[in-house]
Structures are given as structure tokens and as C-alpha cells.
């Protein structure tokens, strides 16, 4: 599944703190493994070195306070609880299918 950053923000009740709402996201990954079409979570300051080096198209974080640490060109999506929001992203992008 592919979703735009703006649609994802609306679905998560989150805010696009930086970036283009039309950006297309098609997958999830950790900060160290993410590529341009991925969203990656930032949930703890111990991951700051990975945040500074990430190639993710979008970083999901609690607030815009970390914006200065996010690489240029990487969008920032802010959610009250980024861990729960990331689980919701996984469910949206990779919905379960029922076997018949």
C-alpha cells in the first residue's frame, strides 16, 4: 500500500511538522535501514546518532523539537505517542489478510 504523508497524518491524528504532505510512503523501517519511501520512528534520544544519519523519507517523532537533528530533505511527522502511531502505520501499510 502507498499513502501520502498528509493522508497518514490525518489517519494518525498527527501533524506534518516538516515536509511535503504529498510525499508518498510505501514502507516502514528502522532509522538505520530506512530508504526514501519509508517512515521510521524516533522514540528515544539514545537513537540520536541513527536519526542524524537516517535516509528515511519521514521520521515519526513526539514533537518538532528534534527537527534540527533530522537530515535535510527528511520529513517530520509529529504524534503524541510515536510508538503507538508507528504501530498504526504498520497496520495501515501492511494490513492483515484473512485466509479463507
C-alpha positions as CSV (number, residue, x, y, z in Angstrom):
1,X,0.0,0.0,0.0
2,X,1.1,3.6,-0.7
3,X,-0.1,6.6,1.3
4,X,0.7,10.3,1.3
5,X,2.2,11.9,4.3
6,X,-0.8,14.2,4.6
7,X,-3.2,11.2,4.5
8,X,-1.1,9.4,7.0
9,X,-1.1,12.4,9.3
10,X,-4.9,12.6,9.1
11,X,-5.2,8.9,9.8
12,X,-2.9,9.1,12.9
13,X,-4.2,12.4,14.2
14,X,-0.7,13.6,13.8
15,X,0.9,16.8,12.4
16,X,3.2,17.2,9.5
17,X,5.9,19.3,11.2
18,X,8.1,19.4,8.2
19,X,7.9,18.2,4.7
20,X,5.6,17.9,1.7
21,X,2.1,16.4,2.6
22,X,2.1,14.9,-1.0
23,X,5.2,12.7,-0.2
24,X,4.4,9.1,-0.9
25,X,5.2,6.5,1.7
26,X,5.2,2.8,1.0
27,X,7.0,1.1,3.8
28,X,8.3,1.1,7.4
29,X,11.8,0.6,8.7
30,X,14.2,1.4,11.5
31,X,16.2,4.6,11.3
32,X,19.3,2.8,10.2
33,X,17.6,0.7,7.4
34,X,15.1,3.2,6.0
35,X,15.1,4.5,2.5
36,X,13.3,7.5,0.9
37,X,9.9,5.8,0.7
38,X,10.0,4.6,4.3
39,X,8.8,6.1,7.6
40,X,11.0,5.4,10.6
41,X,10.3,6.0,14.3
42,X,12.4,8.2,16.6
43,X,11.3,7.3,20.2
44,X,14.3,7.8,22.4
45,X,17.3,10.1,22.5
46,X,19.7,7.1,22.6
47,X,18.9,6.8,18.8
48,X,20.1,10.3,18.0
49,X,23.1,9.1,16.1
50,X,20.9,7.0,13.8
51,X,18.5,9.9,13.4
52,X,21.2,12.2,12.2
53,X,22.3,9.6,9.6
54,X,18.9,8.3,8.5
55,X,17.9,8.1,4.8
56,X,14.2,7.8,5.7
57,X,11.7,9.9,3.8
58,X,9.8,10.5,7.0
59,X,10.7,10.4,10.7
60,X,7.9,9.9,13.2
61,X,8.6,11.6,16.5
62,X,6.8,13.1,19.5
63,X,7.4,16.8,18.6
64,X,9.3,19.2,16.4
65,X,12.0,19.8,19.0
66,X,14.2,17.3,17.1
67,X,13.8,19.0,13.8
68,X,17.3,20.3,13.8
69,X,18.7,16.8,14.1
70,X,16.7,15.4,11.2
71,X,18.6,15.3,7.9
72,X,17.7,17.9,5.3
73,X,15.0,16.7,2.9
74,X,13.6,14.2,5.5
75,X,10.0,15.0,6.5
76,X,9.0,15.1,10.1
77,X,5.6,13.7,11.3
78,X,4.8,14.5,15.0
79,X,2.5,12.4,17.1
80,X,1.6,12.5,20.8
81,X,2.7,8.9,21.2
82,X,5.1,7.9,18.3
83,X,5.4,4.3,19.4
84,X,1.7,3.7,19.2
85,X,1.5,5.8,16.0
86,X,4.2,3.7,14.4
87,X,2.2,0.5,15.2
88,X,-0.7,2.1,13.5
89,X,1.4,3.0,10.4
90,X,2.4,-0.7,10.2
91,X,-1.2,-1.7,10.3
92,X,-2.1,0.8,7.6
93,X,0.7,0.0,5.2
94,X,0.6,-3.8,5.8
95,X,-3.0,-4.8,6.7
96,X,-3.6,-8.3,7.8
97,X,-5.4,-10.5,5.3
98,X,-7.7,-13.2,6.3
99,X,-7.3,-16.7,5.0
100,X,-10.4,-18.2,3.6
